[in-house]
Amino acid sequence: MQYGCIGEKLTHSFSKDIHSKLNSYDYELLEIPKHTLKEFMLKKDFKAINVTIPYKQEVIPFLDFISDTAKKIGAVNTVVNKDGKLYGYNTDFAGMGALIERQKIKIEGKKVLILGSGGTSKTAKAVAESMGASECYRVSRSKAEDCITYEEAKIYHNDAEVIINTTPCGMYPNIKGAAVDIDDYKKLEGVVDAVYNPLCSSLVVKAKAQGINAVGGLYMLVAQAIFAAEHFLGKKIEKSVIEQIYSEILAEKRNIVLTGMPSSGKTTIGGLLAKELKMQFVDTDEEIVKREGKPISDIFSLLGESGFRDIEAAVIAEVSTLQNTVVSTGGGAILRQENIFNLSKNGRIYFIDRPLETLIATNDRPLSSNPDDLKKRYNERYDIYRLTADKIIENKTTAEAAAELIKEDFENENSCC
């Protein structure tokens, strides 16, 4: 391996995607078991590597030189082999600083909690302190040096104004978790999560739902990768490249989620978008039928609406882990907040707003099989559709026109969440 990233588990990693866009070198992902790290580092069979969980501190004893920043923090995420001597750097520091500044989360004068006790938590603490945090505490599951416990944080520091998560909680494939319940922290103003897969973790989605300025870690990942590449190549890279690659990765990973009434055009519009943008297409109603082996009307007859919604929620939770996908949802998917919560982790939600008089009642839709029921469902759900959407798309003319409106917004909207 000439260039790459080492870690214990890398199925979640976007690093290869980012470095491949620089078109300067081949970049590999290499999962290394803990018992083989020493052998790998002593062999020095690489030109330059990035280092991720859980080796940002473990690689330090094998280095011949450590930058002042990395030495002060006590964590290394970039190692360059120069004529057999290993040089260690920390580009996470600049990456996290760039993320916080871009999101305009104020750190100066604030009490900050850093969730986690690994190398990235040390970096986050250094960043917060450099930005003028009034108090800064690392939080660990067990009592450790320079760390408080989660229970202590909840009891004595529930007035924290900023939380920075550096744990893998909520990271793909286990996207449900969160290291803390933000309901315990009533003065929160900002949340930063180093997790970037999903694009918005459970922690970030919940914080944003409460009006808290919150952001996932994709921009940090891209920024630190570009700063690392400067060490790899021994030359400066224009800062504009960070924004460019971030935008490209975001577009490649994010989902388009379509909500709306039955017969509003979600499936047709979704198919057009998937073809135009070269994304995969998933219809959650079709997935339910495949999973259960029977039509939706039969599921309603056997299990009732509640039973159907349970199945729908399970399917949506699974679909929400996908990326680069157009997702068409059932008409009632928005009735459960957990569905919106999950779909928001990787997706931008578009409500296909088609006038009631153009909607069609059909027998295969148990809750809107006749015009009166269709009107009732429309009136019950309309405000929910609007409130849960990131963008409302009026579908008054053609499916092609609606698809073009979504495509234009999707390609120009430049935020993870």
DOKESE-850681 format. One record per residue (C-alpha): residue number from 1; residue in one letter; y, x, z. Coordinates in nm, 2 decimals. Layout:
! residues N
> seq, type, c2, c1, c3
> NUM, a, Y, X, Z
...
//
This chain:
! residues 417
> seq, type, c2, c1, c3
> 1, m, 0.00, 0.00, 0.00
> 2, q, 0.34, 0.14, -0.10
> 3, y, 0.56, -0.14, 0.04
> 4, g, 0.48, -0.44, 0.25
> 5, c, 0.47, -0.63, 0.58
> 6, i, 0.22, -0.58, 0.86
> 7, g, 0.15, -0.83, 1.13
> 8, e, -0.15, -1.00, 1.30
> 9, k, -0.12, -1.33, 1.11
> 10, l, 0.09, -1.36, 0.79
> 11, t, -0.02, -1.70, 0.64
> 12, h, 0.33, -1.83, 0.72
> 13, s, 0.52, -1.54, 0.57
> 14, f, 0.78, -1.56, 0.29
> 15, s, 0.85, -1.19, 0.29
> 16, k, 0.66, -1.12, -0.03
> 17, d, 0.86, -1.40, -0.21
> 18, i, 1.19, -1.24, -0.09
> 19, h, 1.11, -0.88, -0.18
> 20, s, 0.96, -0.97, -0.52
> 21, k, 1.30, -1.11, -0.62
> 22, l, 1.45, -0.76, -0.59
> 23, n, 1.23, -0.65, -0.88
> 24, s, 1.23, -0.29, -0.75
> 25, y, 0.88, -0.24, -0.60
> 26, d, 0.55, -0.41, -0.53
> 27, y, 0.53, -0.57, -0.19
> 28, e, 0.21, -0.67, 0.00
> 29, l, 0.13, -0.87, 0.31
> 30, l, -0.12, -0.69, 0.53
> 31, e, -0.28, -0.86, 0.83
> 32, i, -0.38, -0.59, 1.08
> 33, p, -0.60, -0.66, 1.39
> 34, k, -0.46, -0.51, 1.71
> 35, h, -0.75, -0.26, 1.74
> 36, t, -0.67, -0.11, 1.40
> 37, l, -0.29, -0.07, 1.43
> 38, k, -0.32, 0.29, 1.56
> 39, e, -0.54, 0.40, 1.27
> 40, f, -0.30, 0.24, 1.02
> 41, m, 0.01, 0.40, 1.17
> 42, l, -0.15, 0.75, 1.20
> 43, k, -0.28, 0.74, 0.84
> 44, k, 0.08, 0.68, 0.72
> 45, d, -0.05, 0.55, 0.38
> 46, f, 0.27, 0.37, 0.28
> 47, k, 0.62, 0.44, 0.16
> 48, a, 0.79, 0.17, 0.37
> 49, i, 0.69, -0.14, 0.57
> 50, n, 0.83, -0.43, 0.76
> 51, v, 0.68, -0.51, 1.10
> 52, t, 0.64, -0.86, 1.24
> 53, i, 0.47, -1.03, 1.54
> 54, p, 0.32, -0.88, 1.75
> 55, y, 0.38, -0.52, 1.66
> 56, k, 0.76, -0.47, 1.67
> 57, q, 0.73, -0.28, 2.00
> 58, e, 0.38, -0.15, 1.95
> 59, v, 0.47, 0.07, 1.65
> 60, i, 0.74, 0.27, 1.84
> 61, p, 0.51, 0.54, 1.98
> 62, f, 0.41, 0.64, 1.63
> 63, l, 0.76, 0.70, 1.51
> 64, d, 0.93, 1.04, 1.46
> 65, f, 1.28, 0.89, 1.46
> 66, i, 1.43, 0.56, 1.58
> 67, s, 1.78, 0.44, 1.49
> 68, d, 2.03, 0.39, 1.77
> 69, t, 2.02, 0.01, 1.73
> 70, a, 1.64, -0.01, 1.74
> 71, k, 1.63, 0.23, 2.03
> 72, k, 1.88, 0.03, 2.23
> 73, i, 1.69, -0.30, 2.16
> 74, g, 1.34, -0.16, 2.20
> 75, a, 1.21, -0.32, 1.89
> 76, v, 1.15, -0.20, 1.53
> 77, n, 1.09, -0.42, 1.22
> 78, t, 1.13, -0.16, 0.95
> 79, v, 0.95, 0.17, 0.91
> 80, v, 1.02, 0.42, 0.63
> 81, n, 0.79, 0.72, 0.55
> 82, k, 1.00, 1.02, 0.46
> 83, d, 0.78, 1.31, 0.37
> 84, g, 0.52, 1.22, 0.63
> 85, k, 0.77, 1.15, 0.91
> 86, l, 0.81, 0.78, 1.02
> 87, y, 1.17, 0.65, 1.07
> 88, g, 1.21, 0.32, 1.25
> 89, y, 1.50, 0.07, 1.22
> 90, n, 1.59, -0.28, 1.34
> 91, t, 1.74, -0.50, 1.06
> 92, d, 1.66, -0.82, 1.26
> 93, f, 1.98, -0.75, 1.46
> 94, a, 2.20, -0.77, 1.15
> 95, g, 2.00, -1.06, 1.01
> 96, m, 2.03, -1.28, 1.32
> 97, g, 2.39, -1.20, 1.35
> 98, a, 2.45, -1.31, 0.99
> 99, l, 2.26, -1.63, 1.05
> 100, i, 2.46, -1.72, 1.36
> 101, e, 2.79, -1.64, 1.19
> 102, r, 2.70, -1.84, 0.87
> 103, q, 2.61, -2.14, 1.08
> 104, k, 2.93, -2.11, 1.29
> 105, i, 2.75, -2.13, 1.62
> 106, k, 2.98, -2.00, 1.89
> 107, i, 2.83, -1.75, 2.13
> 108, e, 3.14, -1.60, 2.29
> 109, g, 3.18, -1.72, 2.65
> 110, k, 2.85, -1.92, 2.64
> 111, k, 2.54, -1.92, 2.85
> 112, v, 2.25, -1.83, 2.62
> 113, l, 1.87, -1.87, 2.67
> 114, i, 1.64, -1.66, 2.46
> 115, l, 1.30, -1.81, 2.43
> 116, g, 1.02, -1.55, 2.41
> 117, s, 0.95, -1.20, 2.55
> 118, g, 0.86, -1.01, 2.23
> 119, g, 1.06, -0.77, 2.01
> 120, t, 1.26, -1.04, 1.84
> 121, s, 1.37, -1.18, 2.18
> 122, k, 1.51, -0.84, 2.27
> 123, t, 1.70, -0.84, 1.94
> 124, a, 1.83, -1.19, 2.00
> 125, k, 1.96, -1.08, 2.34
> 126, a, 2.13, -0.78, 2.20
> 127, v, 2.30, -1.00, 1.93
> 128, a, 2.41, -1.26, 2.19
> 129, e, 2.56, -0.99, 2.41
> 130, s, 2.73, -0.83, 2.12
> 131, m, 2.89, -1.16, 2.04
> 132, g, 3.03, -1.20, 2.39
> 133, a, 2.78, -1.43, 2.56
> 134, s, 2.89, -1.49, 2.92
> 135, e, 2.53, -1.50, 3.05
> 136, c, 2.21, -1.43, 2.86
> 137, y, 1.85, -1.48, 2.98
> 138, r, 1.51, -1.41, 2.81
> 139, v, 1.26, -1.68, 2.90
> 140, s, 0.88, -1.61, 2.92
> 141, r, 0.57, -1.81, 3.01
> 142, s, 0.51, -1.58, 3.30
> 143, k, 0.73, -1.37, 3.52
> 144, a, 0.81, -1.04, 3.34
> 145, e, 1.06, -0.76, 3.34
> 146, d, 1.40, -0.88, 3.24
> 147, c, 1.27, -1.24, 3.19
> 148, i, 1.28, -1.56, 3.38
> 149, t, 1.01, -1.83, 3.35
> 150, y, 1.05, -2.16, 3.16
> 151, e, 1.05, -2.35, 3.49
> 152, e, 1.33, -2.13, 3.63
> 153, a, 1.52, -2.19, 3.31
> 154, k, 1.48, -2.56, 3.34
> 155, i, 1.58, -2.57, 3.71
> 156, y, 1.86, -2.30, 3.73
> 157, h, 1.99, -2.27, 3.38
> 158, n, 1.98, -2.63, 3.24
> 159, d, 2.35, -2.58, 3.17
> 160, a, 2.28, -2.34, 2.89
> 161, e, 2.50, -2.40, 2.59
> 162, v, 2.30, -2.21, 2.33
> 163, i, 1.92, -2.17, 2.29
> 164, i, 1.77, -1.91, 2.06
> 165, n, 1.39, -1.94, 2.00
> 166, t, 1.20, -1.63, 1.91
> 167, t, 0.85, -1.76, 1.99
> 168, p, 0.61, -1.87, 1.72
> 169, c, 0.61, -2.22, 1.86
> 170, g, 0.64, -2.47, 1.58
> 171, m, 0.55, -2.22, 1.31
> 172, y, 0.31, -2.31, 1.03
> 173, p, 0.04, -2.42, 1.04
> 174, n, 0.10, -2.56, 1.39
> 175, i, 0.44, -2.72, 1.31
> 176, k, 0.44, -2.98, 1.59
> 177, g, 0.52, -2.76, 1.89
> 178, a, 0.85, -2.65, 2.05
> 179, a, 0.89, -2.40, 2.33
> 180, v, 1.12, -2.63, 2.53
> 181, d, 1.23, -2.99, 2.54
> 182, i, 1.60, -2.98, 2.46
> 183, d, 1.65, -3.31, 2.66
> 184, d, 1.63, -3.09, 2.97
> 185, y, 1.95, -2.90, 2.86
> 186, k, 2.24, -3.15, 2.86
> 187, k, 2.52, -2.90, 2.76
> 188, l, 2.36, -2.76, 2.45
> 189, e, 2.60, -2.69, 2.17
> 190, g, 2.39, -2.47, 1.95
> 191, v, 2.02, -2.40, 1.86
> 192, v, 1.89, -2.11, 1.66
> 193, d, 1.53, -2.08, 1.57
> 194, a, 1.38, -1.77, 1.42
> 195, v, 1.10, -1.98, 1.28
> 196, y, 1.15, -2.03, 0.91
> 197, n, 0.82, -2.20, 0.81
> 198, p, 0.87, -2.50, 0.83
> 199, l, 1.23, -2.47, 0.71
> 200, c, 1.34, -2.68, 1.01
> 201, s, 1.12, -2.66, 1.32
> 202, s, 1.06, -2.94, 1.56
> 203, l, 1.32, -2.78, 1.79
> 204, v, 1.58, -2.78, 1.51
> 205, v, 1.51, -3.13, 1.38
> 206, k, 1.54, -3.28, 1.73
> 207, a, 1.86, -3.08, 1.80
> 208, k, 2.02, -3.19, 1.48
> 209, a, 1.92, -3.56, 1.55
> 210, q, 2.12, -3.53, 1.87
> 211, g, 2.43, -3.39, 1.69
> 212, i, 2.37, -3.03, 1.80
> 213, n, 2.46, -2.75, 1.56
> 214, a, 2.11, -2.62, 1.48
> 215, v, 1.95, -2.39, 1.22
> 216, g, 1.62, -2.25, 1.13
> 217, g, 1.55, -1.88, 1.05
> 218, l, 1.52, -1.86, 0.67
> 219, y, 1.87, -1.71, 0.62
> 220, m, 1.79, -1.45, 0.89
> 221, l, 1.46, -1.37, 0.72
> 222, v, 1.63, -1.31, 0.39
> 223, a, 1.92, -1.11, 0.53
> 224, q, 1.70, -0.88, 0.74
> 225, a, 1.48, -0.83, 0.43
> 226, i, 1.77, -0.72, 0.22
> 227, f, 1.89, -0.48, 0.49
> 228, a, 1.53, -0.35, 0.51
> 229, a, 1.53, -0.30, 0.14
> 230, e, 1.84, -0.08, 0.17
> 231, h, 1.63, 0.15, 0.39
> 232, f, 1.33, 0.13, 0.15
> 233, l, 1.54, 0.23, -0.15
> 234, g, 1.80, 0.45, 0.02
> 235, k, 2.09, 0.25, -0.14
> 236, k, 2.33, -0.03, -0.05
> 237, i, 2.27, -0.38, -0.19
> 238, e, 2.55, -0.62, -0.25
> 239, k, 2.58, -0.89, 0.02
> 240, s, 2.60, -1.16, -0.24
> 241, v, 2.23, -1.09, -0.31
> 242, i, 2.15, -1.24, 0.04
> 243, e, 2.30, -1.57, -0.05
> 244, q, 2.15, -1.57, -0.40
> 245, i, 1.79, -1.50, -0.28
> 246, y, 1.83, -1.74, 0.01
> 247, s, 1.93, -2.02, -0.23
> 248, e, 1.64, -1.94, -0.45
> 249, i, 1.38, -1.93, -0.17
> 250, l, 1.52, -2.25, -0.02
> 251, a, 1.49, -2.44, -0.36
> 252, e, 1.13, -2.30, -0.40
> 253, k, 1.01, -2.41, -0.06
> 254, r, 1.19, -2.73, 0.02
> 255, n, 1.06, -3.08, -0.06
> 256, i, 1.22, -3.38, -0.21
> 257, v, 1.14, -3.69, -0.01
> 258, l, 1.19, -4.04, -0.15
> 259, t, 1.23, -4.35, 0.06
> 260, g, 1.30, -4.70, -0.04
> 261, m, 1.17, -5.05, -0.08
> 262, p, 0.85, -5.13, -0.28
> 263, s, 0.94, -5.14, -0.66
> 264, s, 1.26, -4.94, -0.60
> 265, g, 1.14, -4.67, -0.85
> 266, k, 1.02, -4.40, -0.61
> 267, t, 0.70, -4.32, -0.79
> 268, t, 0.85, -4.32, -1.14
> 269, i, 1.15, -4.11, -1.02
> 270, g, 0.93, -3.88, -0.82
> 271, g, 0.71, -3.81, -1.13
> 272, l, 1.01, -3.73, -1.34
> 273, l, 1.15, -3.49, -1.08
> 274, a, 0.82, -3.31, -1.03
> 275, k, 0.79, -3.25, -1.40
> 276, e, 1.15, -3.14, -1.45
> 277, l, 1.15, -2.91, -1.14
> 278, k, 0.79, -2.79, -1.17
> 279, m, 0.70, -2.92, -0.83
> 280, q, 0.38, -3.09, -0.72
> 281, f, 0.40, -3.47, -0.66
> 282, v, 0.24, -3.66, -0.37
> 283, d, 0.25, -4.04, -0.32
> 284, t, 0.17, -4.11, 0.05
> 285, d, 0.03, -4.46, -0.03
> 286, e, -0.20, -4.31, -0.29
> 287, e, -0.31, -4.05, -0.03
> 288, i, -0.39, -4.32, 0.22
> 289, v, -0.60, -4.51, -0.04
> 290, k, -0.79, -4.18, -0.11
> 291, r, -0.84, -4.10, 0.25
> 292, e, -0.96, -4.45, 0.35
> 293, g, -1.15, -4.53, 0.03
> 294, k, -1.00, -4.88, 0.00
> 295, p, -0.68, -5.05, -0.11
> 296, i, -0.39, -5.08, 0.13
> 297, s, -0.42, -5.46, 0.13
> 298, d, -0.78, -5.42, 0.27
> 299, i, -0.66, -5.18, 0.54
> 300, f, -0.40, -5.43, 0.65
> 301, s, -0.67, -5.70, 0.66
> 302, l, -0.90, -5.48, 0.87
> 303, l, -0.66, -5.30, 1.10
> 304, g, -0.34, -5.50, 1.08
> 305, e, 0.00, -5.34, 1.03
> 306, s, -0.02, -5.12, 1.34
> 307, g, -0.35, -4.97, 1.24
> 308, f, -0.21, -4.90, 0.89
> 309, r, 0.10, -4.74, 1.03
> 310, d, -0.12, -4.51, 1.24
> 311, i, -0.30, -4.39, 0.93
> 312, e, 0.03, -4.36, 0.74
> 313, a, 0.18, -4.14, 1.02
> 314, a, -0.12, -3.91, 1.01
> 315, v, -0.10, -3.87, 0.64
> 316, i, 0.27, -3.80, 0.65
> 317, a, 0.23, -3.54, 0.92
> 318, e, -0.02, -3.36, 0.70
> 319, v, 0.19, -3.40, 0.38
> 320, s, 0.50, -3.27, 0.57
> 321, t, 0.34, -2.92, 0.60
> 322, l, 0.35, -2.89, 0.22
> 323, q, 0.63, -2.72, 0.04
> 324, n, 0.78, -2.73, -0.32
> 325, t, 0.66, -3.10, -0.33
> 326, v, 0.82, -3.43, -0.43
> 327, v, 0.70, -3.68, -0.17
> 328, s, 0.72, -4.06, -0.25
> 329, t, 0.67, -4.26, 0.07
> 330, g, 0.56, -4.61, 0.14
> 331, g, 0.83, -4.88, 0.19
> 332, g, 0.77, -4.90, 0.56
> 333, a, 0.74, -4.53, 0.63
> 334, i, 1.09, -4.52, 0.78
> 335, l, 0.99, -4.77, 1.05
> 336, r, 0.85, -4.49, 1.26
> 337, q, 1.08, -4.21, 1.37
> 338, e, 0.80, -3.96, 1.39
> 339, n, 0.76, -3.99, 1.01
> 340, i, 1.13, -3.91, 0.95
> 341, f, 1.10, -3.63, 1.20
> 342, n, 0.81, -3.47, 1.02
> 343, l, 0.94, -3.52, 0.67
> 344, s, 1.27, -3.36, 0.77
> 345, k, 1.10, -3.03, 0.86
> 346, n, 1.06, -2.92, 0.50
> 347, g, 1.23, -3.20, 0.31
> 348, r, 1.56, -3.34, 0.20
> 349, i, 1.54, -3.72, 0.22
> 350, y, 1.67, -3.94, -0.06
> 351, f, 1.70, -4.32, -0.02
> 352, i, 1.65, -4.49, -0.36
> 353, d, 1.89, -4.78, -0.32
> 354, r, 1.79, -5.05, -0.57
> 355, p, 1.96, -5.40, -0.55
> 356, l, 1.75, -5.67, -0.40
> 357, e, 1.77, -5.89, -0.71
> 358, t, 1.60, -5.62, -0.92
> 359, l, 1.30, -5.57, -0.68
> 360, i, 0.97, -5.73, -0.76
> 361, a, 0.72, -5.89, -0.51
> 362, t, 0.36, -5.81, -0.60
> 363, n, 0.02, -5.92, -0.44
> 364, d, -0.08, -5.56, -0.37
> 365, r, 0.20, -5.52, -0.11
> 366, p, 0.09, -5.71, 0.20
> 367, l, 0.43, -5.73, 0.36
> 368, s, 0.63, -5.82, 0.04
> 369, s, 0.39, -6.02, -0.17
> 370, n, 0.64, -6.30, -0.24
> 371, p, 1.02, -6.32, -0.29
> 372, d, 1.09, -6.45, 0.06
> 373, d, 0.89, -6.18, 0.24
> 374, l, 1.05, -5.92, 0.01
> 375, k, 1.40, -6.03, 0.10
> 376, k, 1.30, -6.03, 0.47
> 377, r, 1.17, -5.68, 0.45
> 378, y, 1.48, -5.57, 0.26
> 379, n, 1.71, -5.71, 0.53
> 380, e, 1.51, -5.56, 0.81
> 381, r, 1.49, -5.21, 0.66
> 382, y, 1.81, -5.15, 0.46
> 383, d, 2.02, -5.01, 0.75
> 384, i, 1.73, -4.79, 0.85
> 385, y, 1.69, -4.65, 0.50
> 386, r, 2.06, -4.56, 0.50
> 387, l, 2.06, -4.40, 0.84
> 388, t, 1.75, -4.19, 0.79
> 389, a, 1.85, -4.05, 0.45
> 390, d, 2.02, -3.72, 0.38
> 391, k, 2.15, -3.87, 0.06
> 392, i, 2.17, -4.22, -0.08
> 393, i, 2.09, -4.26, -0.46
> 394, e, 2.19, -4.58, -0.63
> 395, n, 1.92, -4.68, -0.88
> 396, k, 2.11, -4.95, -1.08
> 397, t, 2.04, -4.82, -1.43
> 398, t, 1.74, -4.60, -1.53
> 399, a, 1.49, -4.39, -1.34
> 400, e, 1.60, -4.10, -1.55
> 401, a, 1.96, -4.14, -1.43
> 402, a, 1.85, -4.16, -1.06
> 403, a, 1.63, -3.85, -1.10
> 404, e, 1.92, -3.66, -1.25
> 405, l, 2.14, -3.75, -0.95
> 406, i, 1.88, -3.62, -0.71
> 407, k, 1.82, -3.30, -0.91
> 408, e, 2.19, -3.22, -0.92
> 409, d, 2.22, -3.27, -0.54
> 410, f, 1.90, -3.09, -0.46
> 411, e, 1.99, -2.78, -0.66
> 412, n, 2.34, -2.76, -0.51
> 413, e, 2.28, -2.84, -0.15
> 414, n, 2.25, -2.50, 0.02
> 415, s, 2.13, -2.57, 0.38
> 416, c, 1.78, -2.57, 0.53
> 417, c, 1.84, -2.88, 0.74
//
